[in-house]
Each structure stands twice: as structure tokens, then as C-alpha cells.
Amino acid sequence: MKSKAMILTLAVLLMLPALVGAAVSEKNFEAKTTQDLIDLCTASATDPLYNHAVNFCHGYLVGAFQYYVAAAAGPDGVKLVCMPETPPTRNEAIKMFIDWAKAHPQYMQEKPVDTEFRFLMETWPCKP
């Protein structure tokens, strides 16, 4: 009986990193890939870099979108994304992006800004 409990405990301990998620590293903050950004966005609340990671995630995604909004404004601007009349909150949109990215693992090694706009254009396309 003790050996079964020991094996079960060992199995749980070995699976713990997969259940909790990988720890955030300073390398993730280079945001070279979508995976880096998703790791930051989904950092565990117990991670020592949690506050930095989540703030970086939000800043990156919102900053890229605000740059697009500014670039798309004006007479020569090109609209790629057309938000609904009642857009989602920032937190809702970021969660949608995270869920979408996880469902599209083929983009995890691409630049995060490219993946962000692939998500935005697929989710809120502009109608001709």
C-alpha cells in the first residue's frame, strides 16, 4: 500500500510543472516568439516574475494595438481590424487572444505581433 501511495505522489510531483505551467524566465521578456508572450501572459500567480510578466503581456498587446489604431487613422490609413460596436474589455480581449493562440500552436514560433494581428483580423475582420 505504501508503494502505491509513493508512486502516486511521485507521479503528481513529476506532473506538477505541466499542471502549473513553466516558470517565466528573463529570456521570455525578449518576446521573440508568440510562445514567449503566451508564457508571460499565463504566468502563475506564484511565479516571482508574475507582476512583471502580466504587465509586460498587457503592455505589449495593448501597445501594438494602439500603434495600429494610430497608423490606421487618417485618410491614408488601412483598416485591418474592425472592432464591434461594443468591444470586449482589455482583459476579455487578452484572454481571447491567449485561448486563440493556444488553439493555433503552429504560430507559437512566429513574432508575437504577427500572431496578435492574425488573431485580430480573424476575430474582427473589416467587412468590404
LUMPA-266055 format. One record per residue: residue number from 1; x, y, z of N, C-alpha, C in turn; residue in one letter; chain. Coordinates in nm, 4 decimals, always signed. Atoms other than C-alpha are relative to their C-alpha. Example, Ala and Ser with C-alpha at 12.3 -4.5 7.8 and 13.67 -1.06 7.14 Angstrom:
REM LUMPA-266055
(1, (+0.0890, -0.1190, +0.0000), (+1.2300, -0.4500, +0.7800), (+0.0900, +0.1200, +0.0000), 'a', 'A') (2, (-0.0820, -0.1190, -0.0060), (+1.3670, -0.1060, +0.7140), (-0.0770, +0.1090, +0.0730), 's', 'A') 
END
This chain:
REM LUMPA-266055
(1, (+0.0818, -0.1196, +0.0000), (+0.0000, +0.0000, +0.0000), (+0.0860, +0.1258, +0.0000), 'm', 'A') (2, (-0.0902, -0.1154, -0.0062), (+0.2846, +0.2378, +0.0857), (+0.0626, +0.0274, -0.1366), 'k', 'A') (3, (-0.0653, -0.0197, +0.1297), (+0.4452, +0.1793, -0.2532), (-0.0960, +0.0640, -0.1004), 's', 'A') (4, (+0.0976, -0.0638, +0.0896), (+0.1228, +0.2717, -0.4354), (-0.0130, +0.1490, +0.0308), 'k', 'A') (5, (+0.0085, -0.1409, -0.0398), (+0.0972, +0.5949, -0.2374), (+0.1250, +0.0748, -0.0417), 'a', 'A') (6, (-0.1268, -0.0622, +0.0380), (+0.4630, +0.6668, -0.3029), (+0.0053, +0.0239, -0.1513), 'm', 'A') (7, (+0.0014, -0.0127, +0.1456), (+0.4223, +0.6051, -0.6771), (-0.0955, +0.1112, -0.0423), 'i', 'A') (8, (+0.0972, -0.1048, +0.0314), (+0.1124, +0.8269, -0.6894), (+0.0565, +0.1378, +0.0338), 'l', 'A') (9, (-0.0606, -0.1272, -0.0403), (+0.2931, +1.1046, -0.5007), (+0.1089, +0.0408, -0.0987), 't', 'A') (10, (-0.1067, -0.0278, +0.0959), (+0.5934, +1.0787, -0.7329), (-0.0581, +0.0425, -0.1345), 'l', 'A') (11, (+0.0632, -0.0351, +0.1275), (+0.3668, +1.0893, -1.0401), (-0.0555, +0.1422, +0.0033), 'a', 'A') (12, (+0.0552, -0.1358, -0.0134), (+0.1914, +1.4020, -0.9129), (+0.1122, +0.1024, -0.0004), 'v', 'A') (13, (-0.1128, -0.0937, -0.0041), (+0.5233, +1.5711, -0.8380), (+0.0641, +0.0174, -0.1371), 'l', 'A') (14, (-0.0578, -0.0084, +0.1336), (+0.6545, +1.4885, -1.1834), (-0.0901, +0.0769, -0.0968), 'l', 'A') (15, (+0.0949, -0.0692, +0.0871), (+0.3387, +1.6268, -1.3454), (-0.0216, +0.1445, +0.0415), 'm', 'A') (16, (+0.0268, -0.1331, -0.0521), (+0.3314, +1.9431, -1.1336), (+0.0447, +0.1122, -0.0940), 'l', 'A') (17, (-0.0370, -0.1083, +0.0914), (+0.5348, +2.1581, -1.3750), (-0.0947, +0.0139, -0.1190), 'p', 'A') (18, (+0.0932, -0.0065, +0.1129), (+0.2958, +2.0682, -1.6583), (-0.1341, +0.0580, +0.0425), 'a', 'A') (19, (+0.1285, -0.0509, -0.0482), (-0.0081, +2.1459, -1.4440), (+0.0063, +0.1482, +0.0313), 'l', 'A') (20, (-0.0139, -0.1391, -0.0412), (+0.1211, +2.4781, -1.3133), (+0.0449, +0.0867, -0.1163), 'v', 'A') (21, (-0.0556, -0.0775, +0.1098), (+0.2974, +2.5873, -1.6301), (+0.1459, +0.0267, +0.0265), 'g', 'A') (22, (-0.1432, -0.0249, -0.0141), (+0.6582, +2.6634, -1.6950), (+0.0230, +0.1328, +0.0701), 'a', 'A') (23, (-0.0346, -0.1248, -0.0671), (+0.8224, +2.9263, -1.4837), (+0.0443, +0.1019, -0.1053), 'a', 'A') (24, (-0.0405, -0.1082, +0.0902), (+0.8771, +3.2599, -1.6519), (+0.1487, +0.0239, +0.0187), 'v', 'A') (25, (-0.1416, -0.0331, -0.0083), (+1.2368, +3.3406, -1.7356), (+0.0203, +0.1399, -0.0585), 's', 'A') (26, (-0.0305, -0.1321, +0.0546), (+1.4011, +3.6711, -1.8168), (+0.0074, -0.0047, -0.1521), 'e', 'A') (27, (-0.0075, +0.0165, +0.1462), (+1.4502, +3.5356, -2.1707), (-0.1375, +0.0212, -0.0647), 'k', 'A') (28, (+0.1350, -0.0206, +0.0540), (+1.0700, +3.5387, -2.2196), (-0.0266, +0.1469, -0.0290), 'n', 'A') (29, (+0.0249, -0.1428, +0.0160), (+1.0796, +3.9180, -2.1867), (+0.0592, +0.0566, -0.1289), 'f', 'A') (30, (-0.0483, -0.0435, +0.1323), (+1.2684, +3.9391, -2.5167), (-0.1130, -0.0069, -0.1017), 'e', 'A') (31, (+0.1201, +0.0129, +0.0841), (+0.9329, +3.8408, -2.6728), (+0.0346, -0.0232, -0.1470), 'a', 'A') (32, (-0.0386, +0.0328, +0.1372), (+1.0956, +3.6907, -2.9789), (-0.1043, -0.0867, -0.0699), 'k', 'A') (33, (+0.1007, +0.0891, +0.0580), (+0.8164, +3.4384, -3.0264), (-0.1341, +0.0178, +0.0706), 't', 'A') (34, (+0.1326, -0.0003, -0.0613), (+0.4466, +3.4099, -2.9603), (+0.0022, -0.0829, +0.1275), 't', 'A') (35, (-0.0088, +0.0839, -0.1198), (+0.5325, +3.1325, -2.7136), (+0.0537, +0.0801, +0.1181), 'q', 'A') (36, (-0.0529, -0.0851, -0.1070), (+0.7411, +3.3816, -2.5131), (-0.1109, +0.0866, +0.0589), 'd', 'A') (37, (+0.1056, -0.0893, -0.0473), (+0.4480, +3.6210, -2.4938), (-0.1091, -0.0782, +0.0738), 'l', 'A') (38, (+0.1024, +0.0814, -0.0669), (+0.1978, +3.3473, -2.4064), (+0.0496, -0.0462, +0.1368), 'i', 'A') (39, (-0.0555, +0.0388, -0.1306), (+0.4304, +3.2274, -2.1289), (-0.0109, +0.1153, +0.0990), 'd', 'A') (40, (+0.0115, -0.1169, -0.0875), (+0.4334, +3.5805, -1.9886), (-0.1457, +0.0251, +0.0374), 'l', 'A') (41, (+0.1426, -0.0265, -0.0229), (+0.0577, +3.6240, -2.0256), (-0.0645, -0.1006, +0.0937), 'c', 'A') (42, (+0.0607, +0.1069, -0.0800), (-0.0138, +3.2968, -1.8482), (+0.0862, -0.0384, +0.1201), 't', 'A') (43, (-0.0858, +0.0285, -0.1154), (+0.2443, +3.3184, -1.5706), (-0.0844, -0.0332, +0.1220), 'a', 'A') (44, (+0.0678, +0.0381, -0.1239), (+0.1416, +3.1567, -1.2456), (+0.0090, +0.1147, +0.1008), 's', 'A') (45, (+0.0010, -0.1054, -0.1019), (+0.0448, +3.3966, -0.9675), (+0.1079, -0.0230, +0.1051), 'a', 'A') (46, (-0.1060, +0.0285, -0.0964), (+0.3103, +3.2238, -0.7571), (+0.1396, +0.0212, -0.0582), 't', 'A') (47, (-0.1304, -0.0236, +0.0635), (+0.5887, +3.2978, -1.0075), (+0.0584, +0.1308, +0.0519), 'd', 'A') (48, (-0.0616, -0.1241, -0.0494), (+0.8364, +3.5549, -0.8700), (-0.0073, +0.1159, -0.1000), 'p', 'A') (49, (+0.0075, -0.1039, +0.1034), (+0.8108, +3.7427, -1.2019), (-0.1429, +0.0250, -0.0476), 'l', 'A') (50, (+0.1401, -0.0086, +0.0424), (+0.4303, +3.7256, -1.2188), (-0.0437, +0.1427, -0.0347), 'y', 'A') (51, (+0.0461, -0.1374, +0.0259), (+0.3580, +4.1005, -1.1890), (+0.0673, +0.0591, -0.1230), 'n', 'A') (52, (-0.0720, -0.0508, +0.1172), (+0.6270, +4.1908, -1.4404), (-0.0502, -0.0673, -0.1277), 'h', 'A') (53, (+0.0421, +0.0765, +0.1173), (+0.5135, +3.9161, -1.6778), (-0.1368, +0.0445, -0.0496), 'a', 'A') (54, (+0.1356, -0.0378, +0.0401), (+0.1449, +4.0076, -1.6777), (-0.0042, +0.1443, -0.0483), 'v', 'A') (55, (-0.0047, -0.1396, +0.0454), (+0.2170, +4.3795, -1.7051), (+0.0664, +0.0118, -0.1366), 'n', 'A') (56, (-0.0649, +0.0003, +0.1308), (+0.4538, +4.3139, -1.9953), (-0.0967, -0.0496, -0.1066), 'f', 'A') (57, (+0.0976, +0.0571, +0.0929), (+0.1899, +4.0976, -2.1648), (-0.1024, +0.1044, -0.0416), 'c', 'A') (58, (+0.1034, -0.0998, +0.0291), (-0.0777, +4.3644, -2.1380), (+0.0601, +0.1189, -0.0759), 'h', 'A') (59, (-0.0638, -0.1136, +0.0670), (+0.1604, +4.6434, -2.2361), (+0.0350, -0.0301, -0.1447), 'g', 'A') (60, (-0.0376, +0.0392, +0.1355), (+0.2850, +4.4558, -2.5412), (-0.1228, -0.0031, -0.0908), 'y', 'A') (61, (+0.1190, +0.0167, +0.0837), (-0.0594, +4.3634, -2.6719), (-0.0741, +0.1319, -0.0213), 'l', 'A') (62, (+0.0714, -0.1278, +0.0119), (-0.2229, +4.6996, -2.5989), (+0.0835, +0.0992, -0.0800), 'v', 'A') (63, (-0.0866, -0.0920, +0.0732), (+0.0782, +4.8944, -2.7290), (-0.0017, -0.0266, -0.1502), 'g', 'A') (64, (+0.0039, +0.0345, +0.1429), (+0.0820, +4.7059, -3.0597), (-0.1336, +0.0405, -0.0606), 'a', 'A') (65, (+0.1319, -0.0361, +0.0521), (-0.2925, +4.7583, -3.0999), (-0.0154, +0.1517, -0.0104), 'f', 'A') (66, (+0.0103, -0.1465, +0.0049), (-0.2720, +5.1310, -3.0155), (+0.0845, +0.0576, -0.1133), 'q', 'A') (67, (-0.0813, -0.0439, +0.1137), (+0.0085, +5.1729, -3.2690), (-0.0769, -0.0223, -0.1298), 'y', 'A') (68, (+0.0810, +0.0282, +0.1185), (-0.2129, +5.0061, -3.5293), (-0.1126, +0.1022, -0.0141), 'y', 'A') (69, (+0.1107, -0.0962, +0.0038), (-0.5060, +5.2348, -3.4384), (+0.0501, +0.1350, -0.0518), 'v', 'A') (70, (-0.0565, -0.1281, +0.0440), (-0.2857, +5.5425, -3.4848), (+0.0403, -0.0063, -0.1473), 'a', 'A') (71, (-0.0443, +0.0135, +0.1396), (-0.1394, +5.4126, -3.8130), (-0.1183, -0.0130, -0.0953), 'a', 'A') (72, (+0.1171, +0.0206, +0.0858), (-0.4838, +5.3207, -3.9489), (-0.0886, +0.1242, -0.0080), 'a', 'A') (73, (+0.0816, -0.1225, -0.0010), (-0.6319, +5.6617, -3.8675), (+0.0406, +0.0908, -0.1159), 'a', 'A') (74, (-0.0310, -0.0971, +0.1047), (-0.6495, +5.9354, -4.1244), (-0.0394, -0.0481, -0.1376), 'g', 'A') (75, (+0.0487, +0.0302, +0.1350), (-0.7221, +5.9455, -4.4943), (+0.0751, -0.1140, -0.0698), 'p', 'A') (76, (-0.0766, +0.1064, +0.0666), (-0.4450, +5.7031, -4.5967), (+0.0104, -0.1272, +0.0834), 'd', 'A') (77, (-0.0073, +0.1161, -0.0892), (-0.4951, +5.4579, -4.3111), (-0.0708, -0.1208, -0.0588), 'g', 'A') (78, (+0.0580, +0.1253, +0.0469), (-0.5691, +5.0960, -4.3893), (-0.0561, -0.0739, +0.1208), 'v', 'A') (79, (+0.0663, +0.0700, -0.1111), (-0.8210, +4.9261, -4.1615), (+0.0114, -0.1507, -0.0211), 'k', 'A') (80, (-0.0128, +0.1455, +0.0015), (-0.7331, +4.5637, -4.0883), (-0.0949, -0.0662, +0.0996), 'l', 'A') (81, (+0.0816, +0.0519, -0.1091), (-0.9446, +4.5210, -3.7755), (-0.1159, +0.0958, +0.0221), 'v', 'A') (82, (+0.1177, -0.0824, -0.0269), (-1.2984, +4.6458, -3.7182), (-0.0696, -0.0561, +0.1232), 'c', 'A') (83, (+0.0560, +0.0452, -0.1277), (-1.3999, +4.6109, -3.3559), (-0.1522, +0.0166, -0.0016), 'm', 'A') (84, (+0.1456, -0.0123, -0.0077), (-1.7672, +4.5563, -3.2732), (-0.0390, +0.1298, +0.0712), 'p', 'A') (85, (+0.0496, -0.1233, -0.0622), (-1.9808, +4.8468, -3.1551), (+0.0262, -0.0006, +0.1505), 'e', 'A') (86, (-0.0338, +0.0160, -0.1416), (-1.9405, +4.7154, -2.8007), (+0.1194, -0.0947, +0.0062), 't', 'A') (87, (-0.1184, +0.0863, +0.0011), (-1.5821, +4.5916, -2.7931), (+0.0184, -0.0703, +0.1345), 'p', 'A') (88, (-0.0272, +0.0676, -0.1272), (-1.4612, +4.3443, -2.5328), (+0.0910, +0.0880, +0.0855), 'p', 'A') (89, (-0.0934, -0.0705, -0.0876), (-1.2745, +4.4747, -2.2313), (+0.1416, -0.0445, -0.0357), 't', 'A') (90, (-0.1399, +0.0366, +0.0244), (-0.8957, +4.4672, -2.2413), (+0.0254, -0.1420, +0.0505), 'r', 'A') (91, (-0.0241, +0.1332, -0.0559), (-0.8887, +4.1618, -2.0128), (-0.0703, -0.1090, -0.0802), 'n', 'A') (92, (+0.0723, +0.0975, +0.0822), (-1.1533, +3.9824, -2.2207), (+0.0739, -0.0245, -0.1318), 'e', 'A') (93, (-0.0692, +0.0135, +0.1290), (-0.9663, +4.0509, -2.5460), (+0.1319, -0.0752, +0.0167), 'a', 'A') (94, (-0.1274, +0.0694, -0.0228), (-0.6350, +3.9344, -2.3988), (-0.0246, -0.1480, +0.0273), 'i', 'A') (95, (+0.0328, +0.1414, -0.0236), (-0.7944, +3.6138, -2.2714), (-0.0395, -0.0682, -0.1306), 'k', 'A') (96, (+0.0379, +0.0561, +0.1304), (-0.9471, +3.5597, -2.6158), (+0.1244, -0.0282, -0.0838), 'm', 'A') (97, (-0.1245, +0.0188, +0.0752), (-0.6027, +3.6061, -2.7731), (+0.0764, -0.1220, +0.0530), 'f', 'A') (98, (-0.0717, +0.1132, -0.0600), (-0.4410, +3.3605, -2.5292), (-0.0654, -0.1317, -0.0411), 'i', 'A') (99, (+0.0735, +0.1222, +0.0371), (-0.7114, +3.0997, -2.5949), (+0.0186, -0.0311, -0.1478), 'd', 'A') (100, (-0.0160, +0.0180, +0.1438), (-0.6843, +3.1537, -2.9703), (+0.1409, -0.0496, -0.0323), 'w', 'A') (101, (-0.1391, +0.0393, +0.0260), (-0.3041, +3.1272, -2.9670), (+0.0251, -0.1448, +0.0423), 'a', 'A') (102, (-0.0171, +0.1378, -0.0458), (-0.3155, +2.8055, -2.7650), (-0.0673, -0.0985, -0.0950), 'k', 'A') (103, (+0.0710, +0.0856, +0.0959), (-0.5621, +2.6637, -3.0190), (+0.0682, -0.0008, -0.1370), 'a', 'A') (104, (-0.0728, -0.0089, +0.1273), (-0.3210, +2.7578, -3.3026), (+0.1503, -0.0118, +0.0263), 'h', 'A') (105, (-0.1411, +0.0158, -0.0371), (+0.0152, +2.6138, -3.1931), (+0.0975, +0.0190, -0.1163), 'p', 'A') (106, (-0.0870, -0.0175, +0.1159), (+0.1509, +2.6441, -3.5464), (+0.0600, +0.1410, -0.0068), 'q', 'A') (107, (-0.0502, -0.1374, +0.0016), (+0.2062, +3.0168, -3.4787), (+0.0897, +0.0321, +0.1195), 'y', 'A') (108, (-0.0734, -0.0279, -0.1237), (+0.3942, +2.9811, -3.1476), (+0.1444, +0.0440, -0.0222), 'm', 'A') (109, (-0.1385, -0.0416, +0.0258), (+0.7360, +3.0341, -3.3085), (+0.0078, +0.1254, -0.0866), 'q', 'A') (110, (+0.0023, -0.1238, +0.0782), (+0.6274, +3.3404, -3.5070), (+0.0121, +0.1209, +0.0919), 'e', 'A') (111, (-0.0068, -0.1237, -0.0780), (+0.6684, +3.7007, -3.3967), (-0.1359, +0.0242, +0.0647), 'k', 'A') (112, (+0.1278, -0.0181, -0.0695), (+0.4053, +3.7825, -3.1351), (-0.0906, +0.1050, -0.0642), 'p', 'A') (113, (+0.0843, -0.1030, +0.0609), (+0.2865, +4.0949, -3.3152), (-0.0712, -0.0560, -0.1232), 'v', 'A') (114, (+0.0639, +0.0619, +0.1163), (+0.2184, +3.8899, -3.6295), (-0.1166, -0.0884, +0.0443), 'd', 'A') (115, (+0.1053, +0.0875, -0.0507), (+0.0177, +3.6381, -3.4281), (-0.1148, +0.0817, +0.0572), 't', 'A') (116, (+0.1051, -0.0861, -0.0549), (-0.1693, +3.9139, -3.2469), (-0.0909, +0.0507, -0.1118), 'e', 'A') (117, (+0.0839, -0.0551, +0.1063), (-0.2848, +4.0671, -3.5740), (-0.0668, -0.1076, -0.0838), 'f', 'A') (118, (+0.0698, +0.1117, +0.0646), (-0.3650, +3.7303, -3.7281), (-0.1284, -0.0280, +0.0794), 'r', 'A') (119, (+0.1162, +0.0201, -0.0870), (-0.5970, +3.6778, -3.4290), (-0.1021, +0.1125, -0.0182), 'f', 'A') (120, (+0.0916, -0.1140, +0.0092), (-0.7454, +4.0281, -3.4504), (-0.0742, +0.0027, -0.1333), 'l', 'A') (121, (+0.0623, -0.0048, +0.1326), (-0.8103, +4.0114, -3.8256), (-0.0955, -0.1177, -0.0202), 'm', 'A') (122, (+0.0909, +0.1141, +0.0114), (-0.9681, +3.6661, -3.7956), (-0.1231, +0.0200, +0.0879), 'e', 'A') (123, (+0.1093, -0.0163, -0.0961), (-1.1807, +3.7618, -3.4951), (-0.0913, +0.1180, -0.0353), 't', 'A') (124, (+0.0771, -0.1204, +0.0326), (-1.2894, +4.1113, -3.6061), (+0.0407, +0.0543, -0.1362), 'w', 'A') (125, (-0.0368, -0.0482, +0.1348), (-1.2440, +4.1380, -3.9832), (-0.0844, +0.1203, -0.0403), 'p', 'A') (126, (+0.0766, -0.1133, +0.0547), (-1.3499, +4.4502, -4.1653), (-0.0799, -0.0517, -0.1193), 'c', 'A') (127, (+0.0868, +0.0411, +0.1118), (-1.6417, +4.3927, -4.3997), (+0.0185, +0.0990, -0.1146), 'k', 'A') (128, (-0.0175, -0.0911, +0.1161), (-1.5933, +4.5320, -4.7507), (-0.1231, +0.0831, -0.0301), 'p', 'A') 
END
